[in-house]
Structure formats: structure tokens, C-alpha cells
Amino acid sequence: MNRHISHENSANEIFDALNNNMKPRWIKVVADYNPRGNVHTVITVDSRV
């Protein structure tokens, strides 16, 4: 399925899916995207924050 989604939302969706299905004590997802338009994006979602 193709759809438009921001980098932040895609990282949050991955985090939510893993967290809800696995129910870990702690989880951290790091989404490191290839540079686009000379901008390198790294999104970190952490359950401890």
C-alpha cells in the first residue's frame, strides 16, 4: 500500500505497533532516513521519555 506519510509519523507508527504487540518494559525506535534535499533526518522515539 502506497500512501503519503511524514518521517515523524512513520517512526511513531512503527513504535506504536511494536509497543502494542510486544509490550516490552522499554523500547526505543531509531529511524535513520537517507538524505533528501541535502537534509539527513533521524527520528528517535523512546518509551522512557
mmCIF entry with sequence, helices, sheets and N, C-alpha, C, O atoms, coordinates in Angstrom:
data_MODEL
# 
_entry.id   MODEL 
# 
_entity.id                         1 
_entity.type                       polymer 
_entity.pdbx_number_of_molecules   1 
# 
_entity_poly.entity_id                      1 
_entity_poly.type                           'polypeptide(L)' 
_entity_poly.nstd_linkage                   no 
_entity_poly.nstd_monomer                   no 
_entity_poly.pdbx_seq_one_letter_code       MNRHISHENSANEIFDALNNNMKPRWIKVVADYNPRGNVHTVITVDSRV 
_entity_poly.pdbx_seq_one_letter_code_can   MNRHISHENSANEIFDALNNNMKPRWIKVVADYNPRGNVHTVITVDSRV 
_entity_poly.pdbx_strand_id                 A 
# 
loop_
_entity_poly_seq.entity_id 
_entity_poly_seq.num 
_entity_poly_seq.mon_id 
_entity_poly_seq.hetero 
1 1  MET n 
1 2  ASN n 
1 3  ARG n 
1 4  HIS n 
1 5  ILE n 
1 6  SER n 
1 7  HIS n 
1 8  GLU n 
1 9  ASN n 
1 10 SER n 
1 11 ALA n 
1 12 ASN n 
1 13 GLU n 
1 14 ILE n 
1 15 PHE n 
1 16 ASP n 
1 17 ALA n 
1 18 LEU n 
1 19 ASN n 
1 20 ASN n 
1 21 ASN n 
1 22 MET n 
1 23 LYS n 
1 24 PRO n 
1 25 ARG n 
1 26 TRP n 
1 27 ILE n 
1 28 LYS n 
1 29 VAL n 
1 30 VAL n 
1 31 ALA n 
1 32 ASP n 
1 33 TYR n 
1 34 ASN n 
1 35 PRO n 
1 36 ARG n 
1 37 GLY n 
1 38 ASN n 
1 39 VAL n 
1 40 HIS n 
1 41 THR n 
1 42 VAL n 
1 43 ILE n 
1 44 THR n 
1 45 VAL n 
1 46 ASP n 
1 47 SER n 
1 48 ARG n 
1 49 VAL n 
# 
_struct_asym.id          A 
_struct_asym.entity_id   1 
# 
_struct_conf.conf_type_id            HELX_P 
_struct_conf.id                      HELX_P1 
_struct_conf.pdbx_PDB_helix_id       AA1 
_struct_conf.beg_label_comp_id       HIS 
_struct_conf.beg_label_asym_id       A 
_struct_conf.beg_label_seq_id        7 
_struct_conf.pdbx_beg_PDB_ins_code   ? 
_struct_conf.end_label_comp_id       MET 
_struct_conf.end_label_asym_id       A 
_struct_conf.end_label_seq_id        22 
_struct_conf.pdbx_end_PDB_ins_code   ? 
_struct_conf.beg_auth_comp_id        HIS 
_struct_conf.beg_auth_asym_id        A 
_struct_conf.beg_auth_seq_id         7 
_struct_conf.end_auth_comp_id        MET 
_struct_conf.end_auth_asym_id        A 
_struct_conf.end_auth_seq_id         22 
_struct_conf.pdbx_PDB_helix_class    1 
_struct_conf.details                 ? 
_struct_conf.pdbx_PDB_helix_length   16 
# 
_struct_conf_type.id          HELX_P 
_struct_conf_type.criteria    ? 
_struct_conf_type.reference   ? 
# 
_struct_sheet.id               AA1 
_struct_sheet.type             ? 
_struct_sheet.number_strands   2 
_struct_sheet.details          ? 
# 
_struct_sheet_order.sheet_id     AA1 
_struct_sheet_order.range_id_1   1 
_struct_sheet_order.range_id_2   2 
_struct_sheet_order.offset       ? 
_struct_sheet_order.sense        anti-parallel 
# 
loop_
_struct_sheet_range.sheet_id 
_struct_sheet_range.id 
_struct_sheet_range.beg_label_comp_id 
_struct_sheet_range.beg_label_asym_id 
_struct_sheet_range.beg_label_seq_id 
_struct_sheet_range.pdbx_beg_PDB_ins_code 
_struct_sheet_range.end_label_comp_id 
_struct_sheet_range.end_label_asym_id 
_struct_sheet_range.end_label_seq_id 
_struct_sheet_range.pdbx_end_PDB_ins_code 
_struct_sheet_range.beg_auth_comp_id 
_struct_sheet_range.beg_auth_asym_id 
_struct_sheet_range.beg_auth_seq_id 
_struct_sheet_range.end_auth_comp_id 
_struct_sheet_range.end_auth_asym_id 
_struct_sheet_range.end_auth_seq_id 
AA1 1 LYS A 28 ? ARG A 36 ? LYS A 28 ARG A 36 
AA1 2 VAL A 39 ? ASP A 46 ? VAL A 39 ASP A 46 
# 
loop_
_atom_site.group_PDB 
_atom_site.id 
_atom_site.type_symbol 
_atom_site.label_atom_id 
_atom_site.label_alt_id 
_atom_site.label_comp_id 
_atom_site.label_asym_id 
_atom_site.label_entity_id 
_atom_site.label_seq_id 
_atom_site.pdbx_PDB_ins_code 
_atom_site.Cartn_x 
_atom_site.Cartn_y 
_atom_site.Cartn_z 
_atom_site.occupancy 
_atom_site.B_iso_or_equiv 
_atom_site.pdbx_formal_charge 
_atom_site.auth_seq_id 
_atom_site.auth_comp_id 
_atom_site.auth_asym_id 
_atom_site.auth_atom_id 
_atom_site.pdbx_PDB_model_num 
ATOM 1   N N  . MET A 1 1  ? 0.841  -1.172 0.000  1.00 0.00 ? 1  MET A N  1 
ATOM 2   C CA . MET A 1 1  ? 0.000  0.000  0.000  1.00 0.00 ? 1  MET A CA 1 
ATOM 3   C C  . MET A 1 1  ? 0.892  1.243  0.000  1.00 0.00 ? 1  MET A C  1 
ATOM 4   O O  . MET A 1 1  ? 1.758  1.386  0.862  1.00 0.00 ? 1  MET A O  1 
ATOM 5   N N  . ASN A 1 2  ? 0.686  2.117  -0.939 1.00 0.00 ? 2  ASN A N  1 
ATOM 6   C CA . ASN A 1 2  ? 1.424  3.373  -1.005 1.00 0.00 ? 2  ASN A CA 1 
ATOM 7   C C  . ASN A 1 2  ? 0.573  4.486  -0.428 1.00 0.00 ? 2  ASN A C  1 
ATOM 8   O O  . ASN A 1 2  ? -0.609 4.610  -0.749 1.00 0.00 ? 2  ASN A O  1 
ATOM 9   N N  . ARG A 1 3  ? 1.181  5.294  0.425  1.00 0.00 ? 3  ARG A N  1 
ATOM 10  C CA . ARG A 1 3  ? 0.489  6.459  0.976  1.00 0.00 ? 3  ARG A CA 1 
ATOM 11  C C  . ARG A 1 3  ? 1.524  7.484  1.388  1.00 0.00 ? 3  ARG A C  1 
ATOM 12  O O  . ARG A 1 3  ? 2.687  7.152  1.616  1.00 0.00 ? 3  ARG A O  1 
ATOM 13  N N  . HIS A 1 4  ? 1.101  8.715  1.481  1.00 0.00 ? 4  HIS A N  1 
ATOM 14  C CA . HIS A 1 4  ? 1.986  9.797  1.913  1.00 0.00 ? 4  HIS A CA 1 
ATOM 15  C C  . HIS A 1 4  ? 1.982  9.841  3.431  1.00 0.00 ? 4  HIS A C  1 
ATOM 16  O O  . HIS A 1 4  ? 0.923  9.858  4.058  1.00 0.00 ? 4  HIS A O  1 
ATOM 17  N N  . ILE A 1 5  ? 3.180  9.860  4.021  1.00 0.00 ? 5  ILE A N  1 
ATOM 18  C CA . ILE A 1 5  ? 3.315  9.919  5.472  1.00 0.00 ? 5  ILE A CA 1 
ATOM 19  C C  . ILE A 1 5  ? 4.628  10.620 5.801  1.00 0.00 ? 5  ILE A C  1 
ATOM 20  O O  . ILE A 1 5  ? 5.627  10.438 5.104  1.00 0.00 ? 5  ILE A O  1 
ATOM 21  N N  . SER A 1 6  ? 4.625  11.411 6.850  1.00 0.00 ? 6  SER A N  1 
ATOM 22  C CA . SER A 1 6  ? 5.846  12.128 7.230  1.00 0.00 ? 6  SER A CA 1 
ATOM 23  C C  . SER A 1 6  ? 6.819  11.176 7.919  1.00 0.00 ? 6  SER A C  1 
ATOM 24  O O  . SER A 1 6  ? 6.432  10.099 8.371  1.00 0.00 ? 6  SER A O  1 
ATOM 25  N N  . HIS A 1 7  ? 8.071  11.580 7.994  1.00 0.00 ? 7  HIS A N  1 
ATOM 26  C CA . HIS A 1 7  ? 9.074  10.774 8.686  1.00 0.00 ? 7  HIS A CA 1 
ATOM 27  C C  . HIS A 1 7  ? 8.672  10.552 10.138 1.00 0.00 ? 7  HIS A C  1 
ATOM 28  O O  . HIS A 1 7  ? 8.783  9.440  10.656 1.00 0.00 ? 7  HIS A O  1 
ATOM 29  N N  . GLU A 1 8  ? 8.208  11.606 10.791 1.00 0.00 ? 8  GLU A N  1 
ATOM 30  C CA . GLU A 1 8  ? 7.831  11.503 12.200 1.00 0.00 ? 8  GLU A CA 1 
ATOM 31  C C  . GLU A 1 8  ? 6.677  10.526 12.402 1.00 0.00 ? 8  GLU A C  1 
ATOM 32  O O  . GLU A 1 8  ? 6.702  9.703  13.316 1.00 0.00 ? 8  GLU A O  1 
ATOM 33  N N  . ASN A 1 9  ? 5.675  10.624 11.548 1.00 0.00 ? 9  ASN A N  1 
ATOM 34  C CA . ASN A 1 9  ? 4.517  9.734  11.685 1.00 0.00 ? 9  ASN A CA 1 
ATOM 35  C C  . ASN A 1 9  ? 4.868  8.280  11.402 1.00 0.00 ? 9  ASN A C  1 
ATOM 36  O O  . ASN A 1 9  ? 4.332  7.379  12.047 1.00 0.00 ? 9  ASN A O  1 
ATOM 37  N N  . SER A 1 10 ? 5.756  8.041  10.449 1.00 0.00 ? 10 SER A N  1 
ATOM 38  C CA . SER A 1 10 ? 6.131  6.653  10.165 1.00 0.00 ? 10 SER A CA 1 
ATOM 39  C C  . SER A 1 10 ? 6.891  6.045  11.340 1.00 0.00 ? 10 SER A C  1 
ATOM 40  O O  . SER A 1 10 ? 6.671  4.884  11.684 1.00 0.00 ? 10 SER A O  1 
ATOM 41  N N  . ALA A 1 11 ? 7.784  6.819  11.957 1.00 0.00 ? 11 ALA A N  1 
ATOM 42  C CA . ALA A 1 11 ? 8.509  6.323  13.136 1.00 0.00 ? 11 ALA A CA 1 
ATOM 43  C C  . ALA A 1 11 ? 7.546  6.064  14.290 1.00 0.00 ? 11 ALA A C  1 
ATOM 44  O O  . ALA A 1 11 ? 7.681  5.067  14.999 1.00 0.00 ? 11 ALA A O  1 
ATOM 45  N N  . ASN A 1 12 ? 6.578  6.953  14.482 1.00 0.00 ? 12 ASN A N  1 
ATOM 46  C CA . ASN A 1 12 ? 5.588  6.768  15.543 1.00 0.00 ? 12 ASN A CA 1 
ATOM 47  C C  . ASN A 1 12 ? 4.703  5.553  15.299 1.00 0.00 ? 12 ASN A C  1 
ATOM 48  O O  . ASN A 1 12 ? 4.366  4.841  16.245 1.00 0.00 ? 12 ASN A O  1 
ATOM 49  N N  . GLU A 1 13 ? 4.321  5.301  14.052 1.00 0.00 ? 13 GLU A N  1 
ATOM 50  C CA . GLU A 1 13 ? 3.504  4.124  13.739 1.00 0.00 ? 13 GLU A CA 1 
ATOM 51  C C  . GLU A 1 13 ? 4.274  2.833  14.004 1.00 0.00 ? 13 GLU A C  1 
ATOM 52  O O  . GLU A 1 13 ? 3.710  1.874  14.530 1.00 0.00 ? 13 GLU A O  1 
ATOM 53  N N  . ILE A 1 14 ? 5.551  2.800  13.645 1.00 0.00 ? 14 ILE A N  1 
ATOM 54  C CA . ILE A 1 14 ? 6.379  1.619  13.907 1.00 0.00 ? 14 ILE A CA 1 
ATOM 55  C C  . ILE A 1 14 ? 6.508  1.407  15.407 1.00 0.00 ? 14 ILE A C  1 
ATOM 56  O O  . ILE A 1 14 ? 6.360  0.286  15.895 1.00 0.00 ? 14 ILE A O  1 
ATOM 57  N N  . PHE A 1 15 ? 6.785  2.485  16.140 1.00 0.00 ? 15 PHE A N  1 
ATOM 58  C CA . PHE A 1 15 ? 6.899  2.412  17.599 1.00 0.00 ? 15 PHE A CA 1 
ATOM 59  C C  . PHE A 1 15 ? 5.604  1.889  18.218 1.00 0.00 ? 15 PHE A C  1 
ATOM 60  O O  . PHE A 1 15 ? 5.637  0.973  19.040 1.00 0.00 ? 15 PHE A O  1 
ATOM 61  N N  . ASP A 1 16 ? 4.473  2.459  17.834 1.00 0.00 ? 16 ASP A N  1 
ATOM 62  C CA . ASP A 1 16 ? 3.179  2.049  18.393 1.00 0.00 ? 16 ASP A CA 1 
ATOM 63  C C  . ASP A 1 16 ? 2.880  0.580  18.107 1.00 0.00 ? 16 ASP A C  1 
ATOM 64  O O  . ASP A 1 16 ? 2.409  -0.141 18.987 1.00 0.00 ? 16 ASP A O  1 
ATOM 65  N N  . ALA A 1 17 ? 3.150  0.134  16.882 1.00 0.00 ? 17 ALA A N  1 
ATOM 66  C CA . ALA A 1 17 ? 2.882  -1.259 16.521 1.00 0.00 ? 17 ALA A CA 1 
ATOM 67  C C  . ALA A 1 17 ? 3.745  -2.211 17.343 1.00 0.00 ? 17 ALA A C  1 
ATOM 68  O O  . ALA A 1 17 ? 3.242  -3.207 17.864 1.00 0.00 ? 17 ALA A O  1 
ATOM 69  N N  . LEU A 1 18 ? 5.033  -1.918 17.465 1.00 0.00 ? 18 LEU A N  1 
ATOM 70  C CA . LEU A 1 18 ? 5.920  -2.778 18.249 1.00 0.00 ? 18 LEU A CA 1 
ATOM 71  C C  . LEU A 1 18 ? 5.553  -2.752 19.726 1.00 0.00 ? 18 LEU A C  1 
ATOM 72  O O  . LEU A 1 18 ? 5.503  -3.797 20.375 1.00 0.00 ? 18 LEU A O  1 
ATOM 73  N N  . ASN A 1 19 ? 5.301  -1.574 20.252 1.00 0.00 ? 19 ASN A N  1 
ATOM 74  C CA . ASN A 1 19 ? 4.992  -1.421 21.670 1.00 0.00 ? 19 ASN A CA 1 
ATOM 75  C C  . ASN A 1 19 ? 3.678  -2.114 22.033 1.00 0.00 ? 19 ASN A C  1 
ATOM 76  O O  . ASN A 1 19 ? 3.598  -2.776 23.068 1.00 0.00 ? 19 ASN A O  1 
ATOM 77  N N  . ASN A 1 20 ? 2.658  -1.970 21.204 1.00 0.00 ? 20 ASN A N  1 
ATOM 78  C CA . ASN A 1 20 ? 1.355  -2.576 21.490 1.00 0.00 ? 20 ASN A CA 1 
ATOM 79  C C  . ASN A 1 20 ? 1.368  -4.094 21.347 1.00 0.00 ? 20 ASN A C  1 
ATOM 80  O O  . ASN A 1 20 ? 0.685  -4.790 22.098 1.00 0.00 ? 20 ASN A O  1 
ATOM 81  N N  . ASN A 1 21 ? 2.134  -4.611 20.396 1.00 0.00 ? 21 ASN A N  1 
ATOM 82  C CA . ASN A 1 21 ? 2.148  -6.057 20.160 1.00 0.00 ? 21 ASN A CA 1 
ATOM 83  C C  . ASN A 1 21 ? 3.120  -6.804 21.062 1.00 0.00 ? 21 ASN A C  1 
ATOM 84  O O  . ASN A 1 21 ? 2.842  -7.933 21.468 1.00 0.00 ? 21 ASN A O  1 
ATOM 85  N N  . MET A 1 22 ? 4.252  -6.192 21.381 1.00 0.00 ? 22 MET A N  1 
ATOM 86  C CA . MET A 1 22 ? 5.273  -6.879 22.173 1.00 0.00 ? 22 MET A CA 1 
ATOM 87  C C  . MET A 1 22 ? 5.180  -6.572 23.665 1.00 0.00 ? 22 MET A C  1 
ATOM 88  O O  . MET A 1 22 ? 5.592  -7.384 24.494 1.00 0.00 ? 22 MET A O  1 
ATOM 89  N N  . LYS A 1 23 ? 4.641  -5.403 24.010 1.00 0.00 ? 23 LYS A N  1 
ATOM 90  C CA . LYS A 1 23 ? 4.509  -4.953 25.399 1.00 0.00 ? 23 LYS A CA 1 
ATOM 91  C C  . LYS A 1 23 ? 5.834  -5.059 26.178 1.00 0.00 ? 23 LYS A C  1 
ATOM 92  O O  . LYS A 1 23 ? 5.878  -5.670 27.246 1.00 0.00 ? 23 LYS A O  1 
ATOM 93  N N  . PRO A 1 24 ? 6.903  -4.465 25.644 1.00 0.00 ? 24 PRO A N  1 
ATOM 94  C CA . PRO A 1 24 ? 8.197  -4.531 26.334 1.00 0.00 ? 24 PRO A CA 1 
ATOM 95  C C  . PRO A 1 24 ? 8.234  -3.583 27.534 1.00 0.00 ? 24 PRO A C  1 
ATOM 96  O O  . PRO A 1 24 ? 7.429  -2.657 27.632 1.00 0.00 ? 24 PRO A O  1 
ATOM 97  N N  . ARG A 1 25 ? 9.168  -3.824 28.433 1.00 0.00 ? 25 ARG A N  1 
ATOM 98  C CA . ARG A 1 25 ? 9.367  -2.890 29.551 1.00 0.00 ? 25 ARG A CA 1 
ATOM 99  C C  . ARG A 1 25 ? 9.928  -1.565 29.054 1.00 0.00 ? 25 ARG A C  1 
ATOM 100 O O  . ARG A 1 25 ? 9.626  -0.507 29.605 1.00 0.00 ? 25 ARG A O  1 
ATOM 101 N N  . TRP A 1 26 ? 10.739 -1.632 28.019 1.00 0.00 ? 26 TRP A N  1 
ATOM 102 C CA . TRP A 1 26 ? 11.359 -0.449 27.449 1.00 0.00 ? 26 TRP A CA 1 
ATOM 103 C C  . TRP A 1 26 ? 11.568 -0.685 25.963 1.00 0.00 ? 26 TRP A C  1 
ATOM 104 O O  . TRP A 1 26 ? 11.911 -1.793 25.552 1.00 0.00 ? 26 TRP A O  1 
ATOM 105 N N  . ILE A 1 27 ? 11.362 0.354  25.151 1.00 0.00 ? 27 ILE A N  1 
ATOM 106 C CA . ILE A 1 27 ? 11.584 0.246  23.710 1.00 0.00 ? 27 ILE A CA 1 
ATOM 107 C C  . ILE A 1 27 ? 12.073 1.587  23.177 1.00 0.00 ? 27 ILE A C  1 
ATOM 108 O O  . ILE A 1 27 ? 11.646 2.652  23.622 1.00 0.00 ? 27 ILE A O  1 
ATOM 109 N N  . LYS A 1 28 ? 12.979 1.498  22.212 1.00 0.00 ? 28 LYS A N  1 
ATOM 110 C CA . LYS A 1 28 ? 13.498 2.689  21.541 1.00 0.00 ? 28 LYS A CA 1 
ATOM 111 C C  . LYS A 1 28 ? 13.561 2.380  20.051 1.00 0.00 ? 28 LYS A C  1 
ATOM 112 O O  . LYS A 1 28 ? 14.144 1.374  19.647 1.00 0.00 ? 28 LYS A O  1 
ATOM 113 N N  . VAL A 1 29 ? 12.968 3.236  19.241 1.00 0.00 ? 29 VAL A N  1 
ATOM 114 C CA . VAL A 1 29 ? 12.984 3.088  17.789 1.00 0.00 ? 29 VAL A CA 1 
ATOM 115 C C  . VAL A 1 29 ? 13.761 4.266  17.219 1.00 0.00 ? 29 VAL A C  1 
ATOM 116 O O  . VAL A 1 29 ? 13.467 5.423  17.521 1.00 0.00 ? 29 VAL A O  1 
ATOM 117 N N  . VAL A 1 30 ? 14.755 3.960  16.392 1.00 0.00 ? 30 VAL A N  1 
ATOM 118 C CA . VAL A 1 30 ? 15.534 4.999  15.711 1.00 0.00 ? 30 VAL A CA 1 
ATOM 119 C C  . VAL A 1 30 ? 15.326 4.814  14.211 1.00 0.00 ? 30 VAL A C  1 
ATOM 120 O O  . VAL A 1 30 ? 15.678 3.780  13.645 1.00 0.00 ? 30 VAL A O  1 
ATOM 121 N N  . ALA A 1 31 ? 14.751 5.828  13.580 1.00 0.00 ? 31 ALA A N  1 
ATOM 122 C CA . ALA A 1 31 ? 14.522 5.805  12.134 1.00 0.00 ? 31 ALA A CA 1 
ATOM 123 C C  . ALA A 1 31 ? 15.534 6.759  11.501 1.00 0.00 ? 31 ALA A C  1 
ATOM 124 O O  . ALA A 1 31 ? 15.447 7.974  11.678 1.00 0.00 ? 31 ALA A O  1 
ATOM 125 N N  . ASP A 1 32 ? 16.485 6.204  10.769 1.00 0.00 ? 32 ASP A N  1 
ATOM 126 C CA . ASP A 1 32 ? 17.559 6.979  10.141 1.00 0.00 ? 32 ASP A CA 1 
ATOM 127 C C  . ASP A 1 32 ? 17.305 6.981  8.633  1.00 0.00 ? 32 ASP A C  1 
ATOM 128 O O  . ASP A 1 32 ? 17.519 5.974  7.959  1.00 0.00 ? 32 ASP A O  1 
ATOM 129 N N  . TYR A 1 33 ? 16.849 8.113  8.115  1.00 0.00 ? 33 TYR A N  1 
ATOM 130 C CA . TYR A 1 33 ? 16.461 8.218  6.712  1.00 0.00 ? 33 TYR A CA 1 
ATOM 131 C C  . TYR A 1 33 ? 17.613 8.742  5.868  1.00 0.00 ? 33 TYR A C  1 
ATOM 132 O O  . TYR A 1 33 ? 18.431 9.535  6.334  1.00 0.00 ? 33 TYR A O  1 
ATOM 133 N N  . ASN A 1 34 ? 17.667 8.288  4.617  1.00 0.00 ? 34 ASN A N  1 
ATOM 134 C CA . ASN A 1 34 ? 18.673 8.773  3.677  1.00 0.00 ? 34 ASN A CA 1 
ATOM 135 C C  . ASN A 1 34 ? 18.475 10.262 3.425  1.00 0.00 ? 34 ASN A C  1 
ATOM 136 O O  . ASN A 1 34 ? 17.347 10.754 3.447  1.00 0.00 ? 34 ASN A O  1 
ATOM 137 N N  . PRO A 1 35 ? 19.573 10.983 3.185  1.00 0.00 ? 35 PRO A N  1 
ATOM 138 C CA . PRO A 1 35 ? 19.449 12.417 2.903  1.00 0.00 ? 35 PRO A CA 1 
ATOM 139 C C  . PRO A 1 35 ? 18.568 12.672 1.682  1.00 0.00 ? 35 PRO A C  1 
ATOM 140 O O  . PRO A 1 35 ? 18.663 11.985 0.665  1.00 0.00 ? 35 PRO A O  1 
ATOM 141 N N  . ARG A 1 36 ? 17.718 13.671 1.815  1.00 0.00 ? 36 ARG A N  1 
ATOM 142 C CA . ARG A 1 36 ? 16.851 14.081 0.713  1.00 0.00 ? 36 ARG A CA 1 
ATOM 143 C C  . ARG A 1 36 ? 16.856 15.606 0.706  1.00 0.00 ? 36 ARG A C  1 
ATOM 144 O O  . ARG A 1 36 ? 16.539 16.235 1.715  1.00 0.00 ? 36 ARG A O  1 
ATOM 145 N N  . GLY A 1 37 ? 17.208 16.188 -0.410 1.00 0.00 ? 37 GLY A N  1 
ATOM 146 C CA . GLY A 1 37 ? 17.313 17.641 -0.471 1.00 0.00 ? 37 GLY A CA 1 
ATOM 147 C C  . GLY A 1 37 ? 18.407 18.157 0.444  1.00 0.00 ? 37 GLY A C  1 
ATOM 148 O O  . GLY A 1 37 ? 18.311 19.257 0.988  1.00 0.00 ? 37 GLY A O  1 
ATOM 149 N N  . ASN A 1 38 ? 19.455 17.347 0.607  1.00 0.00 ? 38 ASN A N  1 
ATOM 150 C CA . ASN A 1 38 ? 20.608 17.678 1.445  1.00 0.00 ? 38 ASN A CA 1 
ATOM 151 C C  . ASN A 1 38 ? 20.255 17.750 2.932  1.00 0.00 ? 38 ASN A C  1 
ATOM 152 O O  . ASN A 1 38 ? 20.973 18.383 3.706  1.00 0.00 ? 38 ASN A O  1 
ATOM 153 N N  . VAL A 1 39 ? 19.151 17.103 3.341  1.00 0.00 ? 39 VAL A N  1 
ATOM 154 C CA . VAL A 1 39 ? 18.738 17.076 4.744  1.00 0.00 ? 39 VAL A CA 1 
ATOM 155 C C  . VAL A 1 39 ? 18.722 15.627 5.213  1.00 0.00 ? 39 VAL A C  1 
ATOM 156 O O  . VAL A 1 39 ? 18.002 14.798 4.656  1.00 0.00 ? 39 VAL A O  1 
ATOM 157 N N  . HIS A 1 40 ? 19.515 15.323 6.235  1.00 0.00 ? 40 HIS A N  1 
ATOM 158 C CA . HIS A 1 40 ? 19.571 13.983 6.816  1.00 0.00 ? 40 HIS A CA 1 
ATOM 159 C C  . HIS A 1 40 ? 18.655 13.970 8.036  1.00 0.00 ? 40 HIS A C  1 
ATOM 160 O O  . HIS A 1 40 ? 18.818 14.789 8.941  1.00 0.00 ? 40 HIS A O  1 
ATOM 161 N N  . THR A 1 41 ? 17.694 13.048 8.066  1.00 0.00 ? 41 THR A N  1 
ATOM 162 C CA . THR A 1 41 ? 16.699 13.008 9.136  1.00 0.00 ? 41 THR A CA 1 
ATOM 163 C C  . THR A 1 41 ? 16.885 11.768 9.988  1.00 0.00 ? 41 THR A C  1 
ATOM 164 O O  . THR A 1 41 ? 16.970 10.654 9.470  1.00 0.00 ? 41 THR A O  1 
ATOM 165 N N  . VAL A 1 42 ? 16.946 11.967 11.306 1.00 0.00 ? 42 VAL A N  1 
ATOM 166 C CA . VAL A 1 42 ? 16.992 10.864 12.263 1.00 0.00 ? 42 VAL A CA 1 
ATOM 167 C C  . VAL A 1 42 ? 15.903 11.128 13.301 1.00 0.00 ? 42 VAL A C  1 
ATOM 168 O O  . VAL A 1 42 ? 15.919 12.155 13.979 1.00 0.00 ? 42 VAL A O  1 
ATOM 169 N N  . ILE A 1 43 ? 14.960 10.195 13.418 1.00 0.00 ? 43 ILE A N  1 
ATOM 170 C CA . ILE A 1 43 ? 13.859 10.312 14.371 1.00 0.00 ? 43 ILE A CA 1 
ATOM 171 C C  . ILE A 1 43 ? 14.063 9.248  15.443 1.00 0.00 ? 43 ILE A C  1 
ATOM 172 O O  . ILE A 1 43 ? 14.272 8.079  15.122 1.00 0.00 ? 43 ILE A O  1 
ATOM 173 N N  . THR A 1 44 ? 14.004 9.643  16.710 1.00 0.00 ? 44 THR A N  1 
ATOM 174 C CA . THR A 1 44 ? 14.131 8.715  17.830 1.00 0.00 ? 44 THR A CA 1 
ATOM 175 C C  . THR A 1 44 ? 12.871 8.783  18.677 1.00 0.00 ? 44 THR A C  1 
ATOM 176 O O  . THR A 1 44 ? 12.444 9.860  19.092 1.00 0.00 ? 44 THR A O  1 
ATOM 177 N N  . VAL A 1 45 ? 12.276 7.612  18.929 1.00 0.00 ? 45 VAL A N  1 
ATOM 178 C CA . VAL A 1 45 ? 11.099 7.515  19.792 1.00 0.00 ? 45 VAL A CA 1 
ATOM 179 C C  . VAL A 1 45 ? 11.469 6.558  20.916 1.00 0.00 ? 45 VAL A C  1 
ATOM 180 O O  . VAL A 1 45 ? 11.873 5.423  20.663 1.00 0.00 ? 45 VAL A O  1 
ATOM 181 N N  . ASP A 1 46 ? 11.331 7.015  22.151 1.00 0.00 ? 46 ASP A N  1 
ATOM 182 C CA . ASP A 1 46 ? 11.769 6.256  23.321 1.00 0.00 ? 46 ASP A CA 1 
ATOM 183 C C  . ASP A 1 46 ? 10.638 6.196  24.336 1.00 0.00 ? 46 ASP A C  1 
ATOM 184 O O  . ASP A 1 46 ? 10.000 7.212  24.614 1.00 0.00 ? 46 ASP A O  1 
ATOM 185 N N  . SER A 1 47 ? 10.385 5.026  24.887 1.00 0.00 ? 47 SER A N  1 
ATOM 186 C CA . SER A 1 47 ? 9.287  4.874  25.844 1.00 0.00 ? 47 SER A CA 1 
ATOM 187 C C  . SER A 1 47 ? 9.628  5.433  27.216 1.00 0.00 ? 47 SER A C  1 
ATOM 188 O O  . SER A 1 47 ? 8.733  5.610  28.043 1.00 0.00 ? 47 SER A O  1 
ATOM 189 N N  . ARG A 1 48 ? 10.895 5.715  27.477 1.00 0.00 ? 48 ARG A N  1 
ATOM 190 C CA . ARG A 1 48 ? 11.300 6.219  28.792 1.00 0.00 ? 48 ARG A CA 1 
ATOM 191 C C  . ARG A 1 48 ? 11.110 7.725  28.935 1.00 0.00 ? 48 ARG A C  1 
ATOM 192 O O  . ARG A 1 48 ? 11.283 8.260  30.030 1.00 0.00 ? 48 ARG A O  1 
ATOM 193 N N  . VAL A 1 49 ? 10.772 8.394  27.892 1.00 0.00 ? 49 VAL A N  1 
ATOM 194 C CA . VAL A 1 49 ? 10.642 9.861  27.946 1.00 0.00 ? 49 VAL A CA 1 
ATOM 195 C C  . VAL A 1 49 ? 9.234  10.249 28.319 1.00 0.00 ? 49 VAL A C  1 
ATOM 196 O O  . VAL A 1 49 ? 8.926  11.437 28.415 1.00 0.00 ? 49 VAL A O  1 
# 
